[in-house]
Amino acid sequence: MKKAYLLLFLIAQSVLIFADNSSLYHRLDSAINNREQYARIKETEINKLKSSISLTTDDNIKLRIYNEIANKYYAFVYDSAMAYVEKGIRLSEKLHNQHYYFINKTHIALLFGSRGFYSEAKNILEKIDTTKRKIFRFSIFFVYFEVH
């Protein structure tokens, strides 16, 4: 009896696998056709953030903005994401801001990992001092998982 239920279940699953996916393909084609519009929207958001940097004199706010820009560029433009992460690292070192230093170092590791530079990403993660804050240790595990 269990075999009959299993066989029935497998047949039902195979029917679902071969179901008509034309509506999904249509949505995907539509998204691909609108990619230029999505890119313009993303660039507009990034440009607003960039212009807000010059409007503040508070370096801690600049750190937050650099982080937001890097996040927006992450899957969009690798070089620009890396440039803003490096700006964030320099400023966080200047301010002795461990929180943003950690965030930016993990961003670099994630960027390297997204490009296949796994050993470089691993080296960066191994150099991060996680003894000062337990949350850093916890976060590193997730970054290792993402990189590998």
C-alpha positions in Angstrom: 0.0 0.0 0.0 2.8 2.4 0.8 4.4 1.7 -2.5 1.1 2.6 -4.3 1.0 6.0 -2.4 4.6 6.6 -3.2 4.0 5.8 -6.9 0.9 8.1 -7.0 2.9 10.9 -5.3 5.8 10.6 -7.8 3.4 10.7 -10.8 1.7 13.8 -9.4 5.1 15.5 -8.9 6.1 14.7 -12.5 2.9 16.2 -13.8 3.7 19.4 -11.8 7.2 19.5 -13.2 6.0 19.5 -16.8 3.2 22.0 -16.2 2.9 25.0 -18.5 5.4 27.6 -17.5 4.6 30.0 -20.2 3.3 32.7 -17.8 6.6 32.5 -15.8 8.6 32.8 -19.0 6.5 35.8 -20.1 7.2 37.5 -16.7 10.9 36.8 -17.0 11.0 38.1 -20.6 9.2 41.2 -19.4 11.8 41.8 -16.6 14.7 41.3 -19.1 13.1 43.7 -21.5 12.8 46.3 -18.8 16.3 45.9 -17.4 17.4 49.4 -18.7 14.5 51.0 -16.8 15.5 49.1 -13.6 19.1 50.2 -14.1 18.0 53.9 -14.4 16.0 53.6 -11.3 19.0 52.1 -9.4 21.3 54.8 -10.7 18.9 57.5 -9.6 18.8 56.1 -6.1 22.6 55.8 -6.0 23.0 59.4 -7.3 20.7 60.7 -4.6 22.8 59.0 -2.0 26.1 60.3 -3.5 24.8 63.8 -3.5 23.8 63.5 0.1 27.4 62.8 1.1 28.4 66.4 0.3 25.5 67.7 2.3 26.7 66.3 5.6 29.7 67.0 7.7 29.1 64.2 10.1 31.5 61.4 9.3 29.3 58.8 11.0 26.5 59.6 8.6 29.0 59.4 5.7 29.8 55.9 6.9 26.2 54.9 6.7 25.8 56.4 3.3 28.9 54.7 2.0 27.5 51.4 3.2 24.1 52.1 1.6 25.8 52.9 -1.7 28.0 49.8 -1.6 24.9 47.7 -0.9 23.1 49.2 -3.9 26.1 48.6 -6.1 26.8 45.1 -4.7 25.1 43.0 -7.5 25.0 45.9 -9.9 28.5 47.3 -10.4 31.3 45.4 -8.7 34.0 48.1 -9.1 31.8 50.8 -7.7 30.7 48.7 -4.8 34.4 47.9 -4.0 35.3 51.7 -4.2 32.6 52.6 -1.7 33.5 49.8 0.6 37.2 50.9 0.6 36.0 54.5 1.4 34.1 53.1 4.3 37.1 51.1 5.5 39.3 54.2 5.4 36.8 56.4 7.2 35.9 53.7 9.8 39.6 53.3 10.6 40.0 57.1 11.0 37.0 57.2 13.3 37.9 53.9 15.1 34.4 52.7 14.3 34.6 48.9 14.7 31.0 48.3 13.6 31.5 49.8 10.1 35.0 48.5 9.8 33.6 45.0 10.3 30.7 45.6 7.9 33.0 46.9 5.2 35.6 44.1 5.6 32.8 41.5 5.3 31.5 43.4 2.2 34.9 43.0 0.6 34.9 39.3 1.4 31.4 38.9 -0.1 32.4 40.9 -3.2 35.5 38.7 -3.7 33.5 35.6 -3.2 30.9 36.8 -5.7 33.7 37.0 -8.3 35.2 33.7 -7.5 38.2 35.0 -5.4 37.4 32.5 -2.6 40.9 32.3 -1.0 41.1 36.2 -0.9 37.7 36.3 0.7 38.7 33.7 3.3 42.0 35.6 4.0 40.1 38.8 4.7 37.6 37.0 7.0 40.4 35.3 9.0 42.0 38.6 9.7 38.9 40.2 11.2 39.2 40.4 15.0 36.0 38.8 16.4 37.1 38.8 20.0 35.8 42.2 20.8 32.2 41.5 19.9 30.4 38.2 19.9 28.0 39.3 17.2 31.0 39.6 14.8 31.8 35.9 15.3 28.2 34.9 14.6 28.1 37.1 11.5 31.4 35.7 10.2 29.8 32.2 10.0 27.1 33.5 7.7 29.7 35.3 5.5 31.8 32.1 5.2 28.6 30.3 4.2 27.8 32.9 1.5 31.4 33.0 0.2 31.6 29.2 -0.1 
